[in-house]
Amino acid sequence: MYELLWIAAGATAGWAAAHMRRARGVAPQEAPEQPAEPEAKPSRVELAVSPDSWAMARSLAEELSTHATAIEARAHHLIEAAPARDNLPGAAAAMMTSVERLRTLHTKLLAFGRGRPVEAGTTDIIALIQGLGDDLLQLQLGLELRWEPPAELPEVDANPAAVRDAMLFACAALLRAERGATRLTFSTERSFSTPRPTIKIEINLEWTTVPQHREGTTTLDHSFALDWEAAKQLVESHGGELTLSHLPGKAVHAVLRLPLAVSSEELVRAPADTAADDYEGITSRDYGGALVLESDPALRAVLARELKASGRAVFACADGASAHTFLEATPDRFELLIVDDVQQLGRHTPLARTIRAHVPALKICLVSPAPASTDEWPQMRCLRKPFGVHELRRTLASILSAG
């Protein structure tokens, strides 16, 4: 019976891909248009899905849920009939695996059809990504997973089950978009580029070797659309955003943003490296804060750790817009700015204008691979990359002890 269900499941996936091609105005049998320039920058992928598709997906999900429940019950009866779990029939174990796949398809269709209710909850992104390994390896054998988790990361304001499903569906979509690519890399960080602070999760899938493709074909597999739209709907239903860019034959890149589980007001008042439980009681009149503007996540973590060890409240940012938001909100909080590019302090940048207008005495440390002119910022100290921890500590001690 479950073999027939898999035939139906395959037909469902095919229907979804064909329907979304029609929604974009592409005939089901037409091949996707080749990119004009092989070396072009990754293009953002947008899909248009009609309400009719949502209704059909919800109907299919309802039918699948009934069949999956019945099969699962029969499989459990078979398991219970075994004299010992060591003698569990192989057929029953295989059936349970098939049921789990049916459940996943049901969840995917329900999300795609916008029929999954939004449940409250918060999610620890670090723990979630750490637990995805086995599931991702089941999606594709030989997958090379790369991720360096940050020391701390606030929870996001989204249900754990929904976030987990969204991450799995998004990864499945990437694996379908670039079949054969095996290097899957995660990176996570706080982001303050939007009015409500978010956790930004980047997922990048790339080839470790040069892929061999026939001329006139594309690596983009439109069957990824069901996974992608299901993931996107789950993320958006929790106030987040999911985007995809694709460079066929090289890499495919997804960016997922989910709102933090703390309010914007709390984050303005609290250091970025402070645990959520410690936010209460921190006020805008706390002095000695350090603002770190560094695009590289590994170096950003090193700088934040060293400053935190000196007793400073640390706000770590990846872009100038986020740094400007912090500084403009509470300029009297900050004693030190560490910046990785002197252009971030160009004469007409918002960050530079805010410093001159509100904190002209702010201490500034430039970490740069090459010397830079500091004529416009006489108080600036430079620390040239590469540098060691001892050099960093000596420089920070010198800057912070200065009057």
MOWO-V954664 format. One record per residue. N is the residue number from 1. PSI is psi in whole degrees, 0 to 359 (999 if undefined). Layout:
n=N psi=PSI
n=N psi=PSI
This chain:
n=1 psi=318
n=2 psi=341
n=3 psi=320
n=4 psi=324
n=5 psi=326
n=6 psi=327
n=7 psi=317
n=8 psi=321
n=9 psi=319
n=10 psi=319
n=11 psi=323
n=12 psi=314
n=13 psi=319
n=14 psi=319
n=15 psi=316
n=16 psi=316
n=17 psi=316
n=18 psi=320
n=19 psi=322
n=20 psi=332
n=21 psi=320
n=22 psi=323
n=23 psi=334
n=24 psi=2
n=25 psi=21
n=26 psi=129
n=27 psi=147
n=28 psi=329
n=29 psi=355
n=30 psi=142
n=31 psi=144
n=32 psi=146
n=33 psi=136
n=34 psi=144
n=35 psi=143
n=36 psi=320
n=37 psi=117
n=38 psi=331
n=39 psi=14
n=40 psi=161
n=41 psi=155
n=42 psi=136
n=43 psi=144
n=44 psi=132
n=45 psi=127
n=46 psi=138
n=47 psi=139
n=48 psi=125
n=49 psi=134
n=50 psi=158
n=51 psi=331
n=52 psi=323
n=53 psi=321
n=54 psi=315
n=55 psi=318
n=56 psi=319
n=57 psi=318
n=58 psi=322
n=59 psi=315
n=60 psi=321
n=61 psi=319
n=62 psi=317
n=63 psi=318
n=64 psi=323
n=65 psi=322
n=66 psi=312
n=67 psi=317
n=68 psi=320
n=69 psi=316
n=70 psi=315
n=71 psi=318
n=72 psi=319
n=73 psi=316
n=74 psi=323
n=75 psi=319
n=76 psi=322
n=77 psi=320
n=78 psi=320
n=79 psi=315
n=80 psi=335
n=81 psi=343
n=82 psi=141
n=83 psi=330
n=84 psi=151
n=85 psi=332
n=86 psi=335
n=87 psi=20
n=88 psi=124
n=89 psi=138
n=90 psi=326
n=91 psi=323
n=92 psi=319
n=93 psi=318
n=94 psi=323
n=95 psi=319
n=96 psi=322
n=97 psi=318
n=98 psi=322
n=99 psi=318
n=100 psi=322
n=101 psi=323
n=102 psi=321
n=103 psi=318
n=104 psi=316
n=105 psi=320
n=106 psi=313
n=107 psi=320
n=108 psi=314
n=109 psi=321
n=110 psi=318
n=111 psi=316
n=112 psi=320
n=113 psi=7
n=114 psi=38
n=115 psi=3
n=116 psi=122
n=117 psi=148
n=118 psi=119
n=119 psi=143
n=120 psi=160
n=121 psi=169
n=122 psi=154
n=123 psi=133
n=124 psi=104
n=125 psi=322
n=126 psi=310
n=127 psi=323
n=128 psi=311
n=129 psi=322
n=130 psi=331
n=131 psi=0
n=132 psi=349
n=133 psi=305
n=134 psi=319
n=135 psi=321
n=136 psi=322
n=137 psi=333
n=138 psi=330
n=139 psi=324
n=140 psi=118
n=141 psi=146
n=142 psi=10
n=143 psi=133
n=144 psi=110
n=145 psi=133
n=146 psi=129
n=147 psi=130
n=148 psi=99
n=149 psi=143
n=150 psi=162
n=151 psi=320
n=152 psi=149
n=153 psi=126
n=154 psi=156
n=155 psi=158
n=156 psi=156
n=157 psi=72
n=158 psi=150
n=159 psi=133
n=160 psi=318
n=161 psi=320
n=162 psi=319
n=163 psi=318
n=164 psi=313
n=165 psi=318
n=166 psi=319
n=167 psi=316
n=168 psi=317
n=169 psi=320
n=170 psi=317
n=171 psi=319
n=172 psi=321
n=173 psi=318
n=174 psi=318
n=175 psi=330
n=176 psi=324
n=177 psi=325
n=178 psi=74
n=179 psi=127
n=180 psi=337
n=181 psi=141
n=182 psi=353
n=183 psi=109
n=184 psi=118
n=185 psi=134
n=186 psi=145
n=187 psi=142
n=188 psi=144
n=189 psi=162
n=190 psi=149
n=191 psi=135
n=192 psi=30
n=193 psi=352
n=194 psi=163
n=195 psi=322
n=196 psi=123
n=197 psi=146
n=198 psi=167
n=199 psi=126
n=200 psi=122
n=201 psi=117
n=202 psi=133
n=203 psi=119
n=204 psi=127
n=205 psi=124
n=206 psi=165
n=207 psi=145
n=208 psi=344
n=209 psi=168
n=210 psi=117
n=211 psi=149
n=212 psi=113
n=213 psi=143
n=214 psi=144
n=215 psi=138
n=216 psi=4
n=217 psi=167
n=218 psi=151
n=219 psi=347
n=220 psi=120
n=221 psi=113
n=222 psi=355
n=223 psi=351
n=224 psi=346
n=225 psi=322
n=226 psi=314
n=227 psi=315
n=228 psi=313
n=229 psi=326
n=230 psi=315
n=231 psi=316
n=232 psi=318
n=233 psi=320
n=234 psi=317
n=235 psi=313
n=236 psi=328
n=237 psi=342
n=238 psi=21
n=239 psi=16
n=240 psi=191
n=241 psi=142
n=242 psi=125
n=243 psi=157
n=244 psi=133
n=245 psi=147
n=246 psi=131
n=247 psi=94
n=248 psi=135
n=249 psi=358
n=250 psi=302
n=251 psi=159
n=252 psi=139
n=253 psi=129
n=254 psi=143
n=255 psi=121
n=256 psi=128
n=257 psi=130
n=258 psi=140
n=259 psi=145
n=260 psi=155
n=261 psi=6
n=262 psi=157
n=263 psi=162
n=264 psi=323
n=265 psi=319
n=266 psi=320
n=267 psi=329
n=268 psi=326
n=269 psi=338
n=270 psi=148
n=271 psi=146
n=272 psi=336
n=273 psi=17
n=274 psi=137
n=275 psi=152
n=276 psi=326
n=277 psi=342
n=278 psi=3
n=279 psi=323
n=280 psi=134
n=281 psi=350
n=282 psi=129
n=283 psi=166
n=284 psi=355
n=285 psi=5
n=286 psi=129
n=287 psi=174
n=288 psi=16
n=289 psi=154
n=290 psi=132
n=291 psi=118
n=292 psi=118
n=293 psi=98
n=294 psi=125
n=295 psi=333
n=296 psi=122
n=297 psi=325
n=298 psi=313
n=299 psi=324
n=300 psi=319
n=301 psi=321
n=302 psi=312
n=303 psi=316
n=304 psi=320
n=305 psi=317
n=306 psi=321
n=307 psi=321
n=308 psi=324
n=309 psi=336
n=310 psi=2
n=311 psi=9
n=312 psi=147
n=313 psi=126
n=314 psi=131
n=315 psi=113
n=316 psi=128
n=317 psi=154
n=318 psi=347
n=319 psi=161
n=320 psi=328
n=321 psi=318
n=322 psi=317
n=323 psi=318
n=324 psi=320
n=325 psi=314
n=326 psi=310
n=327 psi=321
n=328 psi=326
n=329 psi=315
n=330 psi=74
n=331 psi=332
n=332 psi=357
n=333 psi=333
n=334 psi=137
n=335 psi=330
n=336 psi=140
n=337 psi=126
n=338 psi=126
n=339 psi=144
n=340 psi=352
n=341 psi=123
n=342 psi=339
n=343 psi=338
n=344 psi=341
n=345 psi=25
n=346 psi=155
n=347 psi=322
n=348 psi=11
n=349 psi=147
n=350 psi=323
n=351 psi=315
n=352 psi=319
n=353 psi=320
n=354 psi=320
n=355 psi=312
n=356 psi=324
n=357 psi=326
n=358 psi=330
n=359 psi=63
n=360 psi=340
n=361 psi=9
n=362 psi=132
n=363 psi=136
n=364 psi=133
n=365 psi=122
n=366 psi=120
n=367 psi=114
n=368 psi=149
n=369 psi=350
n=370 psi=155
n=371 psi=148
n=372 psi=150
n=373 psi=134
n=374 psi=23
n=375 psi=321
n=376 psi=343
n=377 psi=81
n=378 psi=331
n=379 psi=0
n=380 psi=136
n=381 psi=147
n=382 psi=139
n=383 psi=112
n=384 psi=132
n=385 psi=145
n=386 psi=148
n=387 psi=156
n=388 psi=172
n=389 psi=321
n=390 psi=320
n=391 psi=318
n=392 psi=315
n=393 psi=320
n=394 psi=318
n=395 psi=315
n=396 psi=318
n=397 psi=320
n=398 psi=317
n=399 psi=313
n=400 psi=334
n=401 psi=347
n=402 psi=147
n=403 psi=999
